[in-house]
Amino acid sequence: MNSFLEVENLSDFMLFLHFIGLSVWLGSLVMVAVLLAMLKKQSGEGEERVVRLIIRVFNILSHPGAFLVLISGFAMMGMNSGSGDKGMPFWLTYMRDVGTTIIVLSMIVLSILGRKVINKKPEPGEPAVRKDKLATFLTVEMVIIGLLLSVLLIVSFRVNF
């Protein structure tokens, strides 16, 4: 009997969810990096509202996408756990360990840094958007994108050492 809940079909569905989450997560990281880099050069009164909106939309898109990658990855690892850690190739171990670390750290660090970009109660003459914190946010975001692309490169070529 061919049912949807067979391991093979469920594994394919989890892989589909993994790719969807990865697309949303990486897409939101790149989108926000581009938007905030362009906005960093601008200065104006409406800047605080735009930056706050961009960071809020980023959190709404990025965190669920990253969480979907994490959950679907763990589900696929659980389905294929019959072989144990001994026979696991390098690329799969790298994806599991480095990928999980990137997801968790990006969700935590970018949330904290995103809150620090907006100066909630600026003194007279102080900017509403802290440019130094915005630069830090963008730098950390670019590092996360680079690390994420390293995982994609290793997994794409299924590198084994």
C-alpha positions as CSV (number, residue, x, y, z in Angstrom):
1,M,0.0,0.0,0.0
2,N,1.4,3.4,-1.0
3,S,0.6,5.9,1.6
4,F,1.9,9.5,2.2
5,L,3.3,8.5,5.6
6,E,5.9,6.1,4.2
7,V,9.4,7.0,5.2
8,E,10.5,7.7,1.6
9,N,7.7,10.1,0.9
10,L,8.0,11.7,4.3
11,S,11.7,12.2,3.8
12,D,11.1,13.8,0.4
13,F,8.5,16.1,2.0
14,M,11.0,17.0,4.8
15,L,13.6,17.8,2.2
16,F,11.1,20.0,0.4
17,L,10.4,21.9,3.6
18,H,14.1,22.1,4.3
19,F,14.6,23.8,0.9
20,I,11.6,26.1,1.4
21,G,12.9,27.2,4.8
22,L,16.4,27.7,3.4
23,S,15.1,29.8,0.6
24,V,13.1,32.0,2.9
25,W,15.9,32.3,5.4
26,L,18.7,33.0,3.0
27,G,16.5,35.3,0.9
28,S,15.5,37.4,3.9
29,L,19.2,37.6,5.0
30,V,20.2,38.9,1.6
31,M,17.2,41.2,1.2
32,V,17.8,42.9,4.5
33,A,21.5,43.2,3.9
34,V,20.8,45.0,0.6
35,L,18.1,47.2,2.0
36,L,19.9,48.3,5.1
37,A,23.2,48.9,3.3
38,M,21.3,51.2,0.9
39,L,19.5,52.9,3.8
40,K,22.7,53.3,5.8
41,K,23.8,55.9,3.3
42,Q,20.6,57.8,3.6
43,S,19.7,60.2,6.5
44,G,16.3,61.6,7.2
45,E,13.5,61.8,9.7
46,G,11.5,58.8,8.4
47,E,14.6,56.6,8.6
48,E,13.8,55.2,12.0
49,R,10.4,54.0,10.9
50,V,11.8,52.3,7.8
51,V,14.6,50.6,9.6
52,R,12.3,49.4,12.3
53,L,9.9,48.1,9.7
54,I,12.7,46.3,7.8
55,I,14.0,44.7,10.9
56,R,10.6,43.6,12.0
57,V,9.8,42.1,8.6
58,F,13.2,40.4,8.7
59,N,12.4,38.8,12.0
60,I,9.0,37.7,10.7
61,L,10.5,36.0,7.7
62,S,13.9,34.9,8.8
63,H,13.3,33.2,12.1
64,P,10.4,30.9,10.9
65,G,12.5,30.0,7.8
66,A,15.5,29.2,9.9
67,F,13.4,27.2,12.4
68,L,11.9,25.3,9.5
69,V,15.4,24.4,8.3
70,L,16.3,23.3,11.8
71,I,13.2,21.1,12.4
72,S,13.1,19.5,9.0
73,G,16.9,18.8,9.2
74,F,16.5,17.1,12.5
75,A,13.5,15.1,11.2
76,M,15.5,13.9,8.2
77,M,18.5,13.1,10.4
78,G,16.1,11.1,12.7
79,M,14.7,9.2,9.8
80,N,18.2,8.2,8.6
81,S,19.7,7.5,12.0
82,G,19.9,3.8,11.5
83,S,23.5,4.0,10.4
84,G,24.8,6.0,13.4
85,D,27.6,8.6,13.5
86,K,30.3,6.2,12.4
87,G,29.3,6.0,8.7
88,M,28.2,9.6,8.4
89,P,30.1,11.4,5.6
90,F,31.9,14.7,6.3
91,W,29.5,16.8,4.4
92,L,26.5,15.5,6.3
93,T,28.3,16.0,9.7
94,Y,29.3,19.5,8.6
95,M,25.8,20.4,7.5
96,R,24.4,19.1,10.8
97,D,26.9,20.6,13.2
98,V,27.8,23.9,11.5
99,G,24.4,24.4,10.0
100,T,22.7,24.0,13.4
101,T,25.2,26.4,15.0
102,I,24.6,29.0,12.3
103,I,20.8,28.8,12.7
104,V,20.8,29.1,16.4
105,L,23.4,31.8,16.6
106,S,21.8,33.8,13.8
107,M,18.4,33.8,15.4
108,I,19.8,34.9,18.8
109,V,22.5,37.4,17.7
110,L,20.5,39.1,14.9
111,S,17.5,39.5,17.2
112,I,19.6,41.2,19.9
113,L,21.5,43.4,17.4
114,G,18.3,44.3,15.6
115,R,16.9,45.7,18.8
116,K,20.0,47.8,19.4
117,V,19.9,49.5,16.0
118,I,16.9,51.6,17.0
119,N,17.6,54.3,19.6
120,K,14.3,54.1,21.5
121,K,14.7,57.3,23.5
122,P,17.2,59.5,21.7
123,E,18.4,62.6,23.4
124,P,18.0,65.9,21.5
125,G,20.6,65.8,18.7
126,E,21.1,62.1,18.8
127,P,20.1,60.0,15.8
128,A,17.1,57.6,16.0
129,V,19.1,55.0,14.2
130,R,22.5,54.1,15.6
131,K,24.7,53.8,12.5
132,D,27.5,52.0,14.4
133,K,25.0,49.3,15.5
134,L,23.6,49.2,12.0
135,A,27.1,48.5,10.7
136,T,27.6,45.8,13.3
137,F,24.2,44.2,12.3
138,L,25.2,44.3,8.6
139,T,28.7,42.8,9.3
140,V,27.3,40.0,11.4
141,E,24.6,39.3,8.8
142,M,27.3,39.1,6.0
143,V,29.3,36.7,8.1
144,I,26.2,34.5,8.6
145,I,25.5,34.6,4.9
146,G,29.1,33.6,4.2
147,L,28.9,30.7,6.7
148,L,25.6,29.6,5.3
149,L,27.0,29.6,1.8
150,S,29.9,27.5,3.0
151,V,27.5,24.9,4.2
152,L,25.7,25.0,0.9
153,L,29.0,24.6,-1.0
154,I,30.2,21.7,1.1
155,V,26.8,19.9,0.8
156,S,26.4,20.7,-2.9
157,F,29.7,19.1,-3.8
158,R,29.3,16.4,-1.1
159,V,32.9,17.0,0.0
160,N,34.5,14.1,1.9
161,F,37.8,14.2,3.8
